[in-house]
Amino acid sequence: MNTLGFQKMDGSAVEIKKSDIINSISGEIIAPDTDNYNEARSLWNGMINSYPGLIVRVKDEQDVIKSVNFARNHGLLLAVKSGGHNIAGKALVDGGLVIDFHFMKAVKVNERQKTVKVGPGATLADVDKATQEHGLVVPTGINSTTGIAGLTLGGGFGWTTRKFGLTIDCLRSAKLIIATGELLEVNANQHADLFWAICGGGGNFGIVTEFEFNLHQAGPEVFAGMVVHPFSDMKNVLQKYQVAIDNAPQELSCWVVMRKAPPLPFLPEQWHGKEVLVLAMCYIGNTDEGHKVTQELRQIGQPIADVVGPMPFVDWQSAFDPLLTEGARNYWKSLDLAQINAKTATEIENAIHTLPSDECEIFIAHVGGAMTKIAPHETPWLNRDAHFTMNVHTRWQSPEDDETCLNWARKLHTKLTPQSMGSIYVNFIPQGDENSVGEAYGSNYARLKSIKQQFDPSNLFRINQNIAP
């Protein structure tokens, strides 16, 4: 094979001689006939099965610049892969060029300044491991295999958000390669519009080759774990849960997960496969204080199991990883809530009774706290007043079940939308819902479009939750 086939941004196809492909790359070039091509094009979401024209595993900024210039000069579709965890599969594009940050995973902590510089290929686990050696954290997500780049560019929230804010709230600066191939240092004082845009606006404005975050004191031990209830007590638990968290300190986050119980070792065997409600909680202050603060939550109802106690923060950060392994088929629908009212609870109850697979779940993230301290227009993330972010997480194994599972999620989301705050989380937008991107940004959308027009008028960076110029 002397040529490689590509898809162009204008919809046409082009053949390019191998000898004309990007020269002097220090990383790895992976073509469709390369032995590790299938491994390189694998993603977390098994629904996505894309075949890029070329994958470039870059090793440094010059590799990225050369790849961007090559894609732009040939009019090629261009995607960027960090952790490959995006629900919509935006890390790949059929027939296009993929810049893969597989080799750029460095995490450098400055303990004195309480900052950390992170390569775009790093996962949350990579970041947590390095920062927790110093008892420091960046507020990130809850699945440690997630890539830091995509999480950050979309906003990022998790167990420490109520205390320290969103991931973007801790971003100090970034190195950004824009569509011209120019490398910029962006922060609140340099290229401030671009910095504002990447704090939640996704990968629309360029490719970040390094993030610099502020760090906060937390860990290495936290007070965390799960309290599991029979789902039959769901309405009682949800009612008392909302009372208990109403005055909760910002150090405490308690999420609700509703699903069929997996065969976890701490659950009685007779509960495996049965409908349950889980209160998953994490207190990031003193563990003795955590024991006191979580008492009201842990005394709700008559739980099946209570496995809350002191543990390393890195263990809690990866606690849900076994339920979120790569390769299953996944589809998400999200919305923000001010409260879990009776109608919302009834719709959830009906949906749990009709789960289309044993792996489907509904989770309600307990947010608020520090994230509300920043005004809605200071970053693209608009709805900072939400108390909860709900995700209808549909997960299954066989393509034969696609229609049933997708319909279940969409139906529930439609029923819950009237009870919501009218906003969604951009990182939770699934494949096929690209026309809902504006809902994630609301009144910030016009400013994002203006910045996009200024820095990427040809929409080179379009394989994302796209904001068209």
Secondary structure as GFF3:
##gff-version 3
##sequence-region A 1 469
A	DSSP	beta_strand	3	7	.	.	.	ID=ss1
A	DSSP	beta_strand	13	17	.	.	.	ID=ss2
A	DSSP	three_ten_helix	18	20	.	.	.	ID=ss3
A	DSSP	beta_strand	28	30	.	.	.	ID=ss4
A	DSSP	alpha_helix	37	40	.	.	.	ID=ss5
A	DSSP	beta_strand	54	57	.	.	.	ID=ss6
A	DSSP	alpha_helix	61	74	.	.	.	ID=ss7
A	DSSP	beta_strand	78	81	.	.	.	ID=ss8
A	DSSP	beta_strand	97	100	.	.	.	ID=ss9
A	DSSP	beta_strand	107	110	.	.	.	ID=ss10
A	DSSP	beta_strand	115	118	.	.	.	ID=ss11
A	DSSP	alpha_helix	124	132	.	.	.	ID=ss12
A	DSSP	beta_strand	136	137	.	.	.	ID=ss13
A	DSSP	alpha_helix	148	154	.	.	.	ID=ss14
A	DSSP	alpha_helix	161	164	.	.	.	ID=ss15
A	DSSP	three_ten_helix	167	170	.	.	.	ID=ss16
A	DSSP	beta_strand	171	177	.	.	.	ID=ss17
A	DSSP	beta_strand	183	187	.	.	.	ID=ss18
A	DSSP	alpha_helix	192	198	.	.	.	ID=ss19
A	DSSP	three_ten_helix	202	204	.	.	.	ID=ss20
A	DSSP	beta_strand	207	214	.	.	.	ID=ss21
A	DSSP	beta_strand	216	217	.	.	.	ID=ss22
A	DSSP	beta_strand	221	230	.	.	.	ID=ss23
A	DSSP	three_ten_helix	231	233	.	.	.	ID=ss24
A	DSSP	alpha_helix	234	246	.	.	.	ID=ss25
A	DSSP	beta_strand	252	260	.	.	.	ID=ss26
A	DSSP	three_ten_helix	269	271	.	.	.	ID=ss27
A	DSSP	beta_strand	275	283	.	.	.	ID=ss28
A	DSSP	alpha_helix	287	293	.	.	.	ID=ss29
A	DSSP	alpha_helix	295	298	.	.	.	ID=ss30
A	DSSP	beta_strand	305	312	.	.	.	ID=ss31
A	DSSP	alpha_helix	313	317	.	.	.	ID=ss32
A	DSSP	three_ten_helix	321	323	.	.	.	ID=ss33
A	DSSP	beta_strand	329	337	.	.	.	ID=ss34
A	DSSP	alpha_helix	342	352	.	.	.	ID=ss35
A	DSSP	beta_strand	361	366	.	.	.	ID=ss36
A	DSSP	three_ten_helix	369	373	.	.	.	ID=ss37
A	DSSP	beta_strand	388	396	.	.	.	ID=ss38
A	DSSP	three_ten_helix	399	401	.	.	.	ID=ss39
A	DSSP	alpha_helix	402	416	.	.	.	ID=ss40
A	DSSP	three_ten_helix	417	419	.	.	.	ID=ss41
A	DSSP	three_ten_helix	426	428	.	.	.	ID=ss42
A	DSSP	three_ten_helix	434	436	.	.	.	ID=ss43
A	DSSP	alpha_helix	437	441	.	.	.	ID=ss44
A	DSSP	three_ten_helix	442	444	.	.	.	ID=ss45
A	DSSP	alpha_helix	445	455	.	.	.	ID=ss46
###
